[in-house]
């Protein structure tokens, strides 16, 4: 088993004391059976009084997860939170909570703003000013580009809607 790489599995399961609660978690292991064993062992340590039932294990394919390709950033995040991890913690999520895009009234599905909506900070820029002891303006940044002490930010610009109203 030393030569094989661990794969990423998503595990769906139910925990119950009085009623069933449906959860899912991520586990890194060599096989589905190994992932189940890891889950049973961890649940026995963390949730002593809970009863574990209806365990289903699926391997995550980064090129096709629920019909979509996972980005490298998403896959790295999943690897970080998958058990075993650096914090030795089994993260459990509600079954319906995770990987669903949150709808926004101002954005399309691809993340761009809907037609007719202008965000409050469009065309606004921060400009930094610094005054010396005599009251004259001086450079707000040093040679390496860092802001100097006493530099004050000022918002420059305006929304397009405000410009149209004033004309």
Secondary structure as GFF3:
##gff-version 3
##sequence-region A 1 167
A	DSSP	beta_strand	7	16	.	.	.	ID=ss1
A	DSSP	beta_strand	20	29	.	.	.	ID=ss2
A	DSSP	alpha_helix	32	46	.	.	.	ID=ss3
A	DSSP	beta_strand	51	59	.	.	.	ID=ss4
A	DSSP	alpha_helix	72	81	.	.	.	ID=ss5
A	DSSP	beta_strand	93	94	.	.	.	ID=ss6
A	DSSP	beta_strand	125	131	.	.	.	ID=ss7
A	DSSP	beta_strand	137	138	.	.	.	ID=ss8
A	DSSP	beta_strand	152	156	.	.	.	ID=ss9
A	DSSP	alpha_helix	160	166	.	.	.	ID=ss10
###
